[in-house]
Amino acid sequence: MAFTVVENDPTARRITSAARHGKKEMTGGNNGDQEVFTDDFGDGLVAIVGRGETDRNITFVLLRNTNGDECYVYPNAACTGIIVSATRP
C-alpha cells in the first residue's frame, strides 16, 4: 500500500507507524462515508464503511451480493443480530 497523506486533515500528520498507511476520507461530498475500498473490477466498489443517513448512530458496512446489489450490513438495536438491508440506515 502506498503512503497516503490527506491534506486539510489535522490528524494526518500525528498518526504514526502502521496506522499512518490508512486514511480517513474527508466527509464532504461522499455522503459521510469514512472509508471506501475499491479495485479494478467492474465499477471498482468493493466495500464502504460509513454512518447511517436517517440514524447517524448506526455504523454500517456496504457489501455487494452475488447480483451486484448494494447491501447495508449493521447490528440490530439489541446487539443480538445483524440487519442486512438494501436501504441505507
Legacy VTK file of the C-alpha trace (Angstrom):
# vtk DataFile Version 3.0
C-alpha trace
ASCII
DATASET POLYDATA
POINTS 89 float
0.000 0.000 0.000
1.327 3.412 -0.898
1.894 6.107 1.699
-1.054 8.498 1.749
-1.336 11.932 3.323
-4.770 13.526 3.372
-4.447 17.276 3.052
-6.523 19.512 5.347
-6.822 16.732 7.960
-5.114 17.927 11.154
-4.836 14.367 12.493
-2.984 13.021 9.430
0.439 14.242 10.497
0.013 12.994 14.104
-0.664 9.373 13.128
2.425 7.180 13.375
3.530 3.641 12.459
1.230 1.262 10.566
-1.870 3.398 11.201
-0.358 6.108 9.023
-0.810 3.998 5.891
-4.590 4.140 6.143
-6.556 7.292 5.552
-9.680 8.953 6.801
-11.830 10.121 3.936
-12.930 13.725 4.090
-16.698 13.682 4.582
-17.617 16.466 2.177
-19.200 15.139 -0.994
-19.075 11.421 -0.243
-22.215 11.009 1.921
-20.192 10.926 5.127
-18.569 7.570 4.327
-15.405 7.079 6.352
-13.609 4.521 4.233
-14.179 3.349 0.676
-12.472 0.198 -0.655
-12.107 -0.179 -4.419
-10.437 -2.391 -7.008
-10.100 -2.524 -10.799
-13.096 -4.825 -11.392
-16.484 -3.552 -12.602
-17.226 -0.120 -11.170
-14.434 -0.583 -8.633
-16.542 -0.509 -5.458
-15.709 -3.348 -3.042
-16.987 -2.058 0.316
-17.808 1.113 2.229
-17.745 1.783 5.971
-19.946 4.691 6.925
-22.634 6.240 9.107
-26.364 5.917 8.694
-28.292 8.617 6.900
-31.509 8.553 8.963
-29.767 7.401 12.159
-26.225 8.789 12.475
-25.556 6.448 15.439
-25.532 3.420 13.120
-22.241 2.344 11.587
-22.679 0.141 8.535
-20.600 -1.835 6.077
-21.816 -1.776 2.480
-21.108 -5.005 0.597
-22.311 -6.433 -2.728
-24.367 -9.616 -3.057
-23.964 -12.134 -5.911
-26.158 -9.977 -8.191
-24.009 -6.899 -7.546
-26.737 -5.221 -5.457
-25.602 -2.957 -2.628
-26.354 -4.394 0.831
-26.030 -2.399 4.045
-24.948 -4.567 6.991
-25.245 -3.335 10.590
-26.113 -4.647 14.103
-29.650 -4.549 15.465
-30.552 -2.337 18.442
-30.336 -5.224 20.928
-26.849 -6.257 19.733
-28.143 -9.785 19.188
-28.204 -9.948 15.411
-27.224 -8.352 12.136
-29.529 -6.499 9.754
-28.948 -6.670 6.010
-30.911 -4.111 4.002
-30.972 -2.639 0.505
-31.689 0.752 2.120
-29.054 2.893 3.794
-29.913 3.084 7.532
LINES 1 90
89 0 1 2 3 4 5 6 7 8 9 10 11 12 13 14 15 16 17 18 19 20 21 22 23 24 25 26 27 28 29 30 31 32 33 34 35 36 37 38 39 40 41 42 43 44 45 46 47 48 49 50 51 52 53 54 55 56 57 58 59 60 61 62 63 64 65 66 67 68 69 70 71 72 73 74 75 76 77 78 79 80 81 82 83 84 85 86 87 88
